[in-house]
């Protein structure tokens, strides 16, 4: 029972280790929906929460060029994935878990 992994509806590798986190999409009751974003973990200092940085380009029509932009996301970090700072991850949208956390890590790349 503890090692059962739930199908979350997208094509990602399931974690090998199990966890008892109720907000884990694989072993808990949290459902994922909406956006899928890839980024780099820059901090894991909070309890079960990580900060993910996403770099992207925004087009500036006046100058007909692109500018680099960066976004930071506070995301839930399930313990079964074993994510550390510097890892590339895929995050998905979920229901709000706290004031700033509305995404969860679903895959370590």
C-alpha positions in Angstrom: 0.0 0.0 0.0 2.8 2.5 0.9 4.7 1.8 -2.3 1.6 2.4 -4.7 2.2 5.2 -7.1 -0.9 7.1 -8.4 -1.1 8.0 -12.1 -1.2 11.8 -12.2 -2.4 12.0 -15.8 0.8 13.2 -17.6 3.8 11.4 -18.9 6.4 11.7 -16.2 8.7 9.2 -14.4 7.3 8.1 -11.1 9.6 8.4 -8.0 11.2 5.2 -6.8 10.9 6.1 -3.1 7.6 6.4 -1.2 6.5 9.3 1.1 3.6 10.0 3.4 3.2 13.7 2.3 -0.5 14.4 1.8 0.4 17.1 -0.8 2.4 14.7 -2.9 0.7 14.2 -6.4 2.0 10.6 -6.5 1.3 9.4 -2.9 -1.1 11.9 -1.5 -4.4 13.5 -2.5 -3.2 16.5 -4.5 -4.4 16.7 -8.1 -2.5 18.7 -10.8 -3.9 20.7 -13.6 -3.2 23.7 -15.8 0.3 24.9 -16.7 3.4 22.9 -17.0 6.7 24.8 -16.5 10.3 23.8 -16.6 13.0 25.6 -14.5 15.9 25.3 -12.1 15.7 24.9 -8.4 17.6 27.8 -6.7 16.7 27.2 -3.1 15.3 24.4 -0.9 15.8 26.1 2.5 12.1 26.1 3.4 10.3 23.0 4.8 8.8 21.0 1.8 9.0 24.1 -0.4 11.5 25.1 -3.1 12.1 28.2 -5.2 12.2 27.5 -9.0 13.6 30.0 -11.5 12.3 30.1 -15.0 14.1 32.1 -17.8 12.2 33.2 -20.9 12.3 35.8 -23.7 9.8 38.6 -24.2 9.4 40.3 -27.5 9.8 44.1 -27.5 7.9 45.4 -30.6 9.3 49.0 -30.5 12.9 47.8 -30.8 12.0 44.5 -32.7 14.1 42.5 -30.3 13.8 40.0 -27.4 14.7 40.7 -23.8 15.6 38.1 -21.2 13.3 37.8 -18.2 13.2 35.7 -15.1 10.4 34.5 -12.9 10.6 32.9 -9.5 8.0 30.3 -8.3 7.5 29.0 -4.8 6.6 25.4 -5.3 5.8 22.4 -3.1 8.7 19.9 -2.9 7.5 16.4 -2.2 10.2 14.5 -0.2 10.0 11.4 -2.4 11.6 13.2 -5.3 14.8 14.2 -3.5 15.2 17.6 -5.2 18.3 19.7 -4.4 19.4 23.2 -5.4 20.7 23.2 -9.0 18.4 20.5 -10.3 16.3 21.0 -13.4 12.6 20.2 -12.7 9.2 20.2 -14.2 6.4 21.9 -12.1 2.7 21.8 -12.5 -0.1 24.0 -11.3 -2.3 22.8 -8.4 -4.8 24.2 -5.9 -3.3 26.9 -3.6 -1.4 25.2 -0.8 -0.4 28.5 0.9 -0.3 32.2 0.2 2.5 31.9 -2.4 2.5 28.2 -3.3 0.2 27.1 -6.2 2.6 24.8 -8.0 4.1 21.4 -7.2 7.3 19.6 -8.5 6.2 16.6 -10.6 9.5 15.5 -12.2 13.3 15.8 -11.6 15.0 15.9 -15.0 
